[in-house]
Every structure is written in structure tokens, then in C-alpha cells.
């Protein structure tokens, strides 16, 4: 059979919703949806049947509508300018780059390489891939008991439905990286140079401590599509080429591109936002931020709370005739939104209680030690003393979500144990379905270590029971302990949570206070400049969260990125 004739047959078959193949003998099964055409004279008969559509009913084959469904299976990578990573030339570039030491970041990235789950999720897939490669703990579950970054969890700066429909901007992806706990240095092309970009790519390619995500336009590489995000997996210094680990793996494979051409692809104005594209360096901070406190945007009330703190409080302080620090605290606290307690959280350490196993791992001890030190430093601030005095003098305020009975450790632990049991079980039901049957404060001490306070709870859900422990920071506060003897322990409560939040408010919050002496006094109390290192980092993390959440809600984060990010996100408070 001639090739031309076979093409005509296949074209006719496609138009009829069929697949035509040449086979020397008829198939044994009549259920095969394909039309098999033997050699020689039967070919013309089959073609005639397709043309006239007069195939005898006894020989007609019913085809599934799915077979005629349109779709695309990948794209051919335009080469040049790109070089397929799996091609002979691509492999040779890889080997040479390894020998030059500029593929060190590749191994962690390739271990967590993922395909974007939606056509517009390239930014989310790139970020979750990099966050997992850096081993940053998301602090929240993905599925079952596992904490793991997934695209579905990157929703604090932009609703996922909006990202699914329109993608995400460069600025909001930077916002997401910050909220996820990463250290981010981001640059648009008008804020950097190609030489700087090459230096950053080289730095991250010779280490696995940082990774580069590039925002570029595909047209520069003769590829279909428009704006795109993907991590850079390595660099070949001799050829000056970068390896793009394209997260749209259903479309293009990983590929090498000239770095100069990649810069050209980034040096492109995003028509939607009117800003140039660029690149971001993402690394792990020297310690996890937000170890004791964090802001939460999971409850819908966070928008009103952030607006109150950032917009309303400065106006209230400006309009009131304020005489002392107690007046300031009264203005700020007494008008807090009712769901304020959902906005700022202290991070609990929860674990499943194993039968007979009361040991605490070195990792758990290390995290508790940091929490303890942060809490101790909060309680040593001058502002904390004013907050505790205000709370003790204002009984009406104890009914708020951050004080009063809610500061009772067993009651807090009962709630946390229920949430912890839900997380550890891997079930998607609400923690309201769990009942904490009992809680008990215990104290562990071994090998001369400092005592560790643990609140144990037995959580019941239907017929099942689960033992859950909450590990609590330690201090010099007397508690009634289970068993014999006394033990000491403390927990983050309303007074220190409120203190941390006040420290996190921007400097301009207080600028409307008319009394100059009082203004200088509050500036001295809320300044972060003289705070101990751990507490300073904790407060700066809250400040970044508060600022970015509000700017994302206002859809102005990309405007902020018109200035260098390292300038925007340094929150020193001059006095």
C-alpha cells in the first residue's frame, strides 16, 4: 500500500471518528473499536465504504464519542534556541555543568519537581516545589498527618479560584513566598542588570541553600503561550546557559536556554499589571519564622481585623484626647473586632501520645527551647508590663478571645488537642466532631534537663479514642500537676499575644498622638531596634505578614514592588 493512500485512509478514518491501521489478518475480537484493513483488494472496499457511508449494518462499528475529542499532547520544543535536557546535547551540557560545580541546586529541586495541576498554576507549582526543596515546614497539614507544601495551600495572598482563572502576578507570588516562611529577594529587570542576574544564578547553582524562580515570556524562546514561572535548575558557565525546570511538563520538557535570551524574556512588561517581569531568590531563613506567633488568614474575619489595625487604629488615636499609655491600650483593645482571636495565633506543638512512651526528642526540645526564649523575651519588655496591668484593671476586656478564661491552660489544651487529633487522624471532619474527655498537666524531666510541661488529652470521636500531647513552653509559674509533686510551666496567653501584636504594628500607627512626650514614650515601648534577636525576628515576621496581607487584599502589592523589595520590607522603627 502506498504511503499517500495510507494517509488518505487515515484522514478518512479520523473524519469518521475511527483509527485505521494496516494488519495482515482480521482481528479475532469484534469488540475492537478500530477498523483493521487487510492488504490488497479489501483496501479499496473499505475506502469506498467510508466515502459513501453505506457500510452494511452487520459490519458497521459503533465508536465512542471520546475518540473524536480534541486535545493536545505536549508541544515540540523549539530548538534552537532551547536545548532539550534529555537530548544528547542536553546531557552533555549537564555533565559539563556538574563537573564545573554549577548543578548543586539541581538535586534538591529535581527531587521535588512537580507538574502544575492547573494551566494557570505555574507560579504556585514553582513556589511549592522550591519550598519543599528547601525543607521549609508549612506548619499546616497537606493530607493526613503530613505537613507538605502543595499548590492548594498557597492561598494567603490570592484566592485559588482567581489564580486558576487568571494566574498570579510576580508581586503576589513574592507575597506568598514571604507568608510561607521563606526569605525572599526579588528583582524586576528594571531593578537589576543581566550581570547581577548571572551572579545570582551562579550563586544558587553552586549551592542547595537557595533557588531562583524566573518570571518570563515564552515568546522569546519561540514557545507557545505568554507569561510563565519556572525554577532555574542549573547553569553552564562555559556556554552561559541556564536550565529551566519547566513546571508545565505536559507541554515542554526541562530545557537549556541562553542566559542572555532568558534575561530578554524577563525584560518584558506584563500587560495585565503594567510591570516588568523578573526573578526572585528564595532561601531558607536561618531559623523558622513565626515559631511562637503567626497571623492567620484562614478565617474570613482577617480582612476586617487587618483593616482595623492598619487603618482604623491610627484614626482613633488621632481623634482621641489621650493622656497616658493606659488610654492608648484602651483605644486599641476595646474596639477590637469580635473574631480577633482568629487572626493572631500561637503555634502549638502537638503530637500523638504513644503507649508508655514519654520521651521527648532532641528536635522537640530544640523547638520548645526557642519558643520558651521568645516568650520570655516578650514578658521582659516594658510594653508587656503595661498590657498585663491594663488587662488586670479592665475586667470587661477579659471576655475577649485572647484573655480571661481562654488563658486557662487546660481549656486551651482541650481545644488544641481536638484540633491535633483531627490533623493526626488525617480526616477532613471539623474538630467540632472531637470531644476532649480529659486533660492533664504533666512535667517531664530526664538526664538533668530542664522540666518540660506537657498537657495530655484523651480525645473521643464516636467510639474511637486518641491520646494527644501538647508540648508547652516552660517558665516559673506554679501549676497543679497530675501525679505527685509540683512542676512549673507557662503558656502563651492573652497578655503576651497582645503585646506581640502591638509590637508588630507599623510606626505610623502612633504618629497621630498629640502629646509629644507620650508619643516618644510609646515609640520607646514599641521599637524593635533594641529587642533581643529572637524576639526581633518574630516581630519582623509578624510585620511582614500584616503588611503583605493588607496590600494583597488591596491588590496593591505589585505597586510596592516598584521599589526594591529589600528596602520595602525592612521594618526598622527609628525613635
FENPESUL-V398318 format. One record per residue. RES is the residue in three letters. PSI is psi in whole degrees, 0 to 359 (none if undefined). OMEGA is omega in radians with two decimals (999 if undefined). BURIAL is + if it has 9 or more other C-alpha atoms within 8 Angstrom, else -. Layout:
res->{RES	RES}
psi->{PSI	PSI}
omega->{OMEGA	OMEGA}
burial->{BURIAL	BURIAL}
//
This chain:
res->{UNK	UNK	UNK	UNK	UNK	UNK	UNK	UNK	UNK	UNK	UNK	UNK	UNK	UNK	UNK	UNK	UNK	UNK	UNK	UNK	UNK	UNK	UNK	UNK	UNK	UNK	UNK	UNK	UNK	UNK	UNK	UNK	UNK	UNK	UNK	UNK	UNK	UNK	UNK	UNK	UNK	UNK	UNK	UNK	UNK	UNK	UNK	UNK	UNK	UNK	UNK	UNK	UNK	UNK	UNK	UNK	UNK	UNK	UNK	UNK	UNK	UNK	UNK	UNK	UNK	UNK	UNK	UNK	UNK	UNK	UNK	UNK	UNK	UNK	UNK	UNK	UNK	UNK	UNK	UNK	UNK	UNK	UNK	UNK	UNK	UNK	UNK	UNK	UNK	UNK	UNK	UNK	UNK	UNK	UNK	UNK	UNK	UNK	UNK	UNK	UNK	UNK	UNK	UNK	UNK	UNK	UNK	UNK	UNK	UNK	UNK	UNK	UNK	UNK	UNK	UNK	UNK	UNK	UNK	UNK	UNK	UNK	UNK	UNK	UNK	UNK	UNK	UNK	UNK	UNK	UNK	UNK	UNK	UNK	UNK	UNK	UNK	UNK	UNK	UNK	UNK	UNK	UNK	UNK	UNK	UNK	UNK	UNK	UNK	UNK	UNK	UNK	UNK	UNK	UNK	UNK	UNK	UNK	UNK	UNK	UNK	UNK	UNK	UNK	UNK	UNK	UNK	UNK	UNK	UNK	UNK	UNK	UNK	UNK	UNK	UNK	UNK	UNK	UNK	UNK	UNK	UNK	UNK	UNK	UNK	UNK	UNK	UNK	UNK	UNK	UNK	UNK	UNK	UNK	UNK	UNK	UNK	UNK	UNK	UNK	UNK	UNK	UNK	UNK	UNK	UNK	UNK	UNK	UNK	UNK	UNK	UNK	UNK	UNK	UNK	UNK	UNK	UNK	UNK	UNK	UNK	UNK	UNK	UNK	UNK	UNK	UNK	UNK	UNK	UNK	UNK	UNK	UNK	UNK	UNK	UNK	UNK	UNK	UNK	UNK	UNK	UNK	UNK	UNK	UNK	UNK	UNK	UNK	UNK	UNK	UNK	UNK	UNK	UNK	UNK	UNK	UNK	UNK	UNK	UNK	UNK	UNK	UNK	UNK	UNK	UNK	UNK	UNK	UNK	UNK	UNK	UNK	UNK	UNK	UNK	UNK	UNK	UNK	UNK	UNK	UNK	UNK	UNK	UNK	UNK	UNK	UNK	UNK	UNK	UNK	UNK	UNK	UNK	UNK	UNK	UNK	UNK	UNK	UNK	UNK	UNK	UNK	UNK	UNK	UNK	UNK	UNK	UNK	UNK	UNK	UNK	UNK	UNK	UNK	UNK	UNK	UNK	UNK	UNK	UNK	UNK	UNK	UNK	UNK	UNK	UNK	UNK	UNK	UNK	UNK	UNK	UNK	UNK	UNK	UNK	UNK	UNK	UNK	UNK	UNK	UNK	UNK	UNK	UNK	UNK	UNK	UNK	UNK	UNK	UNK	UNK	UNK	UNK	UNK	UNK	UNK	UNK	UNK	UNK	UNK	UNK	UNK	UNK	UNK	UNK	UNK	UNK	UNK	UNK	UNK	UNK	UNK	UNK	UNK	UNK	UNK	UNK	UNK	UNK	UNK	UNK	UNK	UNK	UNK	UNK	UNK	UNK	UNK	UNK	UNK	UNK	UNK	UNK	UNK	UNK	UNK	UNK	UNK	UNK	UNK	UNK	UNK	UNK	UNK	UNK	UNK	UNK	UNK	UNK	UNK	UNK	UNK	UNK	UNK	UNK	UNK	UNK	UNK	UNK	UNK	UNK	UNK	UNK	UNK	UNK	UNK	UNK	UNK	UNK	UNK	UNK	UNK	UNK	UNK	UNK	UNK	UNK	UNK	UNK	UNK	UNK	UNK	UNK	UNK	UNK	UNK	UNK	UNK	UNK	UNK	UNK	UNK	UNK	UNK	UNK	UNK	UNK	UNK	UNK	UNK	UNK	UNK	UNK	UNK	UNK	UNK	UNK	UNK	UNK	UNK	UNK	UNK	UNK	UNK	UNK	UNK	UNK	UNK	UNK	UNK	UNK	UNK	UNK	UNK	UNK	UNK	UNK	UNK	UNK	UNK	UNK	UNK	UNK	UNK	UNK	UNK	UNK	UNK	UNK	UNK	UNK	UNK	UNK	UNK	UNK	UNK	UNK	UNK	UNK	UNK	UNK	UNK	UNK	UNK	UNK	UNK	UNK	UNK	UNK	UNK	UNK	UNK	UNK	UNK	UNK	UNK	UNK	UNK	UNK	UNK	UNK	UNK	UNK	UNK	UNK	UNK	UNK	UNK	UNK	UNK	UNK	UNK	UNK	UNK	UNK	UNK	UNK	UNK	UNK	UNK	UNK	UNK	UNK	UNK	UNK	UNK	UNK	UNK	UNK	UNK	UNK	UNK	UNK	UNK	UNK	UNK	UNK	UNK	UNK	UNK	UNK	UNK	UNK	UNK	UNK}
psi->{134	156	320	316	321	322	319	319	312	322	316	321	319	318	334	2	26	162	124	129	153	130	136	332	158	150	156	338	131	356	354	122	357	154	114	129	115	170	172	225	333	341	313	324	319	317	320	320	319	322	316	346	36	35	132	143	325	339	1	144	124	131	152	139	333	333	339	4	133	155	172	137	97	179	152	127	119	117	116	167	340	157	120	130	325	359	168	315	321	320	321	319	320	313	315	323	322	314	332	355	19	31	20	325	345	320	317	318	316	334	335	19	132	160	133	136	349	151	334	13	22	321	316	318	318	316	315	324	315	319	319	323	328	358	42	127	121	342	8	155	152	291	147	220	2	129	121	139	131	156	323	345	352	73	13	343	346	132	140	325	324	320	319	326	322	357	192	147	164	314	320	334	323	317	315	318	318	312	332	353	10	159	128	131	114	144	129	163	336	0	1	185	165	328	320	316	315	320	318	319	318	316	312	338	340	11	157	19	347	157	152	131	128	139	114	169	130	336	329	335	11	26	156	155	185	241	148	150	140	151	153	122	350	179	138	107	322	320	354	54	144	146	117	121	82	119	349	65	342	348	302	146	171	144	152	140	151	133	325	324	325	320	318	322	330	328	61	136	126	112	332	321	352	20	154	154	185	213	157	139	122	127	169	131	159	346	157	127	162	38	332	323	149	153	142	132	18	332	137	342	354	329	313	325	315	320	318	312	320	328	312	319	313	322	320	317	329	327	338	152	90	134	332	178	323	322	319	312	322	315	317	314	322	347	15	140	150	330	25	325	342	349	315	131	152	142	114	147	109	141	157	135	120	145	121	356	108	13	152	127	161	325	317	319	320	315	319	323	320	316	317	317	319	314	320	318	325	315	350	358	154	327	322	320	319	320	315	322	320	316	321	332	349	88	331	331	343	350	356	164	353	10	190	224	335	345	356	118	312	324	318	314	324	317	315	321	320	315	319	320	321	318	313	333	338	11	150	8	161	150	348	340	355	142	125	108	323	152	152	126	123	166	121	138	128	144	38	3	162	149	146	125	129	128	117	138	147	113	131	133	99	239	351	150	146	126	127	137	141	117	128	140	157	143	191	54	128	135	155	113	154	146	194	154	167	151	165	154	162	167	152	131	185	318	316	330	316	323	314	321	318	320	333	348	145	157	322	349	322	355	342	355	126	324	113	321	317	322	315	326	315	324	319	325	327	359	136	352	322	11	151	155	311	313	322	315	321	316	319	324	316	321	316	316	311	314	312	323	317	317	325	318	323	356	39	7	329	333	319	326	2	339	156	136	323	335	317	320	18	119	43	145	100	150	none}
omega->{-3.12	3.14	-3.14	-3.13	3.13	3.10	3.11	3.10	-3.12	3.10	3.11	3.13	3.12	3.14	3.14	-3.11	-3.07	2.99	-3.09	3.05	3.11	-3.14	-3.05	-3.08	3.13	-3.14	-3.13	-3.08	3.12	-3.12	3.11	-3.04	-3.12	3.07	3.12	-3.09	3.10	3.12	2.99	-2.84	-3.10	3.14	-3.12	3.11	3.14	-3.14	3.12	3.14	-3.13	-3.11	-3.05	-3.11	-3.13	3.10	3.11	-3.08	-3.11	-3.11	3.12	-3.11	3.09	-3.12	3.12	3.10	-3.12	-3.08	-3.11	-3.09	-3.14	3.11	3.14	3.02	3.11	3.06	3.04	-3.12	3.11	-3.08	0.01	0.26	-3.09	3.07	-3.13	-3.13	-3.06	3.11	3.13	3.13	3.12	3.11	-3.14	3.08	3.14	-3.14	-3.13	3.12	3.08	-3.13	3.12	3.10	-3.11	3.06	-3.07	3.13	-3.06	-2.96	3.10	-3.13	-3.09	3.10	-3.09	3.13	-3.14	3.07	3.11	-3.03	3.06	-3.13	-3.11	-3.08	-3.08	3.13	-3.13	3.13	3.13	-3.09	-3.13	3.09	-3.12	3.13	3.10	3.11	3.13	3.13	3.05	-3.11	-3.13	3.13	3.09	-3.04	3.01	3.05	-3.07	3.12	-2.92	3.01	-2.98	3.13	3.09	-3.14	-3.08	-3.12	-3.07	-3.01	-3.03	-3.10	-3.13	3.11	-3.09	3.14	3.11	3.10	-3.14	-3.09	-2.98	-3.05	-3.09	-3.12	3.09	-3.10	-3.11	3.03	3.04	3.09	3.13	-3.14	3.09	-3.11	3.14	3.08	-3.14	2.97	-3.03	2.95	-3.05	-3.10	2.88	-3.07	3.09	3.08	-3.06	3.08	3.12	3.11	3.07	3.14	3.13	3.14	-3.14	3.11	3.11	-3.12	-3.11	3.12	3.12	-3.13	3.02	-3.14	3.11	3.14	-3.12	2.97	-3.11	3.04	-3.00	3.09	-3.03	-3.02	-3.13	-3.14	-3.11	3.13	3.09	-3.12	-3.09	-3.12	-3.06	3.02	2.97	3.07	3.02	-3.00	-3.12	-3.05	3.05	-3.04	-3.10	-3.13	-3.07	-3.12	3.11	3.11	3.10	3.05	-3.02	-3.10	3.02	-3.03	3.06	-3.07	-3.12	3.08	3.00	-3.08	3.06	3.06	3.03	-3.10	3.11	3.12	3.07	3.08	3.10	3.13	3.10	-3.09	-3.01	-3.12	3.06	-3.07	-3.12	-3.02	3.11	-3.13	3.09	3.06	-3.11	-3.10	3.12	3.05	-3.11	-3.14	3.13	3.09	-3.06	2.92	-3.14	3.08	3.08	-3.13	-3.12	-3.11	3.04	3.04	-3.11	3.06	-3.11	3.10	-3.05	-3.10	-3.07	-3.11	-3.14	3.13	3.12	3.12	3.13	-3.08	-3.04	-3.05	-3.00	-3.10	3.10	3.13	3.12	-3.14	3.14	-3.07	-3.09	3.04	-2.99	-3.05	-3.08	-3.10	3.14	3.08	3.13	-3.13	3.12	3.13	-3.08	-2.96	-2.98	3.10	3.13	3.08	-3.04	-3.12	-3.11	-3.11	3.10	-3.00	3.12	-3.04	2.89	-2.98	-3.10	3.07	-3.05	3.09	3.07	3.14	3.14	-3.12	3.04	-3.10	-3.12	-3.10	3.08	-3.10	3.10	3.10	3.11	3.11	-3.14	3.13	3.12	3.13	3.12	3.10	-3.13	-3.10	3.10	-3.13	3.10	-3.13	3.05	-3.05	3.09	3.13	3.08	-3.14	-3.14	3.14	3.10	-3.12	-3.14	3.10	3.13	-3.11	3.14	-3.11	-3.08	-3.07	-3.12	-3.10	-3.12	3.13	3.14	-3.06	-3.06	-3.08	3.07	-3.09	-3.14	3.10	3.12	-3.00	3.13	3.14	3.07	-3.09	3.12	3.11	-3.12	3.12	3.11	3.11	-3.14	3.13	3.11	3.13	-3.08	-3.13	-3.11	3.14	-3.06	-3.14	3.11	3.09	3.07	3.11	-3.14	3.10	3.11	-3.02	3.14	3.03	-3.07	3.12	-3.13	-3.14	3.13	3.08	-3.10	3.04	3.08	3.11	3.05	3.12	3.09	-3.11	-3.13	3.02	-3.13	3.11	3.02	-3.04	-3.09	3.04	-3.05	-3.12	-3.08	3.08	3.12	3.06	-3.08	3.08	2.99	3.13	-2.97	3.06	-2.97	3.01	-3.07	-3.12	-3.06	3.10	3.01	-3.02	3.02	3.12	-3.06	3.04	3.08	3.03	-3.11	3.12	3.06	3.14	3.06	-3.08	-3.06	-3.05	-3.11	3.08	3.12	3.09	3.13	-3.13	3.10	3.12	-3.08	-3.14	-3.12	-3.07	-3.07	3.08	-2.98	-2.98	-3.13	3.13	-3.01	-3.12	-3.05	-3.14	3.11	3.11	3.12	3.12	-3.13	3.05	3.12	-3.11	-3.06	-3.13	3.09	-3.03	-3.05	3.12	3.02	-2.98	-3.09	-3.13	3.11	3.12	3.12	-3.12	3.10	3.08	3.10	3.12	3.12	3.12	-3.09	-3.13	-3.07	3.11	-3.12	-3.12	3.08	3.12	3.13	-3.11	-3.10	-3.06	3.12	3.05	3.12	-3.07	3.00	3.05	3.14	-3.06	-3.09	3.07	-3.11	-2.96	2.99	-2.96	3.09	-3.09	3.13	3.13	999}
burial->{-	-	-	-	-	+	-	-	+	+	-	+	+	+	-	-	+	+	+	+	+	-	+	-	-	-	-	-	-	-	-	-	-	-	+	+	+	+	+	-	-	+	+	-	-	+	+	-	+	+	-	-	-	-	+	-	-	-	-	-	-	-	-	-	-	-	-	-	-	-	-	-	-	-	-	-	+	+	-	-	+	+	+	+	+	-	-	-	+	+	+	-	+	+	-	+	+	+	-	-	+	+	+	+	+	+	+	+	+	-	-	+	+	-	+	+	-	-	-	+	+	+	+	+	+	+	+	+	+	+	+	+	+	+	-	+	-	+	-	-	+	+	-	+	+	-	+	+	+	+	+	-	-	+	+	+	+	+	-	+	-	+	+	+	-	-	+	+	-	+	+	+	+	+	+	+	+	+	+	-	+	+	+	+	+	+	+	+	+	-	-	+	-	-	-	-	+	+	-	+	+	+	-	+	+	+	+	+	+	+	+	+	+	+	+	+	+	+	+	+	+	-	+	-	-	-	+	+	+	+	+	+	+	+	+	+	+	-	-	+	+	+	+	+	+	+	+	+	+	-	-	+	+	+	+	+	+	+	+	-	+	+	+	+	+	+	+	+	-	+	-	-	-	-	+	+	+	+	+	+	+	+	+	+	+	-	-	+	+	+	+	+	+	+	+	+	+	-	-	-	+	+	+	-	+	+	+	+	+	+	-	+	+	+	+	+	+	+	-	-	-	+	-	-	+	-	+	+	+	-	+	+	-	-	-	+	-	-	+	+	+	+	+	+	+	+	+	+	-	+	+	+	+	-	-	-	-	-	-	-	-	-	-	-	+	-	+	+	+	+	+	+	+	+	+	+	+	+	+	-	+	-	+	+	+	+	+	+	-	+	+	-	-	-	-	-	+	+	+	+	+	+	+	+	-	+	+	-	-	+	+	+	+	+	+	+	+	+	+	+	+	+	+	+	-	+	-	-	-	-	+	-	-	+	+	+	-	-	+	+	+	+	+	+	+	-	-	-	-	-	+	+	+	+	+	+	+	+	+	+	+	-	-	-	-	+	+	+	+	+	+	+	+	+	+	-	-	-	+	-	+	-	-	-	-	-	+	+	+	+	-	-	+	+	+	+	+	+	+	+	+	-	+	+	+	-	-	-	+	+	+	+	+	-	-	-	-	+	+	+	-	+	+	-	+	+	+	+	-	-	-	-	-	-	+	+	+	+	+	+	+	+	+	+	+	+	-	+	+	+	+	+	+	-	-	+	+	+	-	+	+	-	-	+	+	-	-	+	-	-	-	-	-	-	-}
//
